[in-house]
Amino acid sequence: MRDDEIRESYFKYFNEEKLPFIQCKNCGHRFYYPRAFCPKCGSSDVEVRFSEGRGKIFAMTKIYRKDGSYVIYGIVELEEGFRMYSNIVEGNQADIAKRVEVIFKEINGKKYPLFKVI
């Protein structure tokens, strides 16, 4: 698959509320960010797979706003063994190693994956 085909398939799957990731057929490495080659071994023999969407917060940053609200960005480590950067909603419960699951939010007519604490 080409980079543009992988990116298009990601948005298609987001609209179906599925969380895609890529697995290298050569070395088995799993990664989230859409690219047509494996960052570990360089192989272009990759396939799009689907995550169950559950994992834990690996790292996070809480950004406070003047109005008292805040936004949490984090790195989520999924059960399938890959990590991804995402917003974390319901931030008052967020902390390192807390369990999370994917939810999808529509923004400007497209759905995007976010995570909530479970």
N, C-alpha and C positions, 0 to 999 in steps of 0.2 A: 504494500500500500504506500501511496505517496503522503507526504505531510498534510496537504490540503484535504485529501480523502479522509485521513484520520481525524482531523479537526472537524470536518463536516459530520462525521459519524458521532463524535462526542456530543455535538449540539443536538443531533437527532435523538440520541439516547437520553440526554438530559430532559428533553421534552417528554420522553416516555418514563421519566423518573427512575432511570437506571444509572448507576455510577460505573462508568467504564474505566479500565486500566489496560495497560499493554504488558504482554508477557513475551519474552524472547523465546522462540522455538529452539534456538541453538544452545543457550546457557541456562534458560529458565528464569532469568532475572525479571522482576516485576517492577513497573514504574508507572506513574500517573501521567506526567506531562506528555502531550501528543507529539510524537516524533517517529520518523520512519526507520529508525535504527536503534539498536540497543546501546545505551550509554556505557554498559559494562564490557561487552565483547565486540561491539561495532557491527554485529550482524544486522542485515535488513530483513531477516526472516522473523517477523514479529506478527502477533495477532492481538486483536482487541478482545478482552474478556470483561466480565462483570463482577463487581464486588457486592457483598451482602450489605456494605455500607456501615459496618460497625467497627469501632476501634477505640483508641484512647488518645487523650491529648498528650503529645510528646513535648511540645513547647508552646508558649503563648505570650502575647503582649496585650495589655489592657490600655487603651487610649481614652483618657478622660476629656470630656468636652466642657466648655464654659457653662453650659446649661445643666450640668450635673449628670448627664447621661454618659455612656461610654460604649466603645466598640472593642470587641476582642477578635484579634487575628491569631491564628495558631497553626502549628504543624500537627496534623493528625496522622497517627500510625494505624493503618487499617489492619484487620485480622489477616488479610491476604499477604501481608508483608511489605507493602509499599507505603510511602508517606506522601502527603499532599498538604499544601498550604490552603487555608480556608478561613472564612469568618465562622465564629462560634456564637450562636444565639443563646439566649437565656443565660447571659454571662455571669449573673450573681452566683451561680453554682460552679462555674468553670474553675478548674485547677489542674495542674500537671497530674497525669495518670488517671484523671476522671474518664469514665466510659462515655462515649458519644455515639450518635447514629446520624446518618445523612438524612436531610430533608431537602426539598427543592422549593426554591422561591422564584416567582416570576418577576423579572426586572425588564422593563421596556419590551415586553412581548416575548422574552426568552426565559427559559428556566435555567437556574444555576444551582449547583450543590452547595449547601451550607451544613453545618453540624450543630446538633443540640445535645446537651448533657442528658444522660439517661440514668 
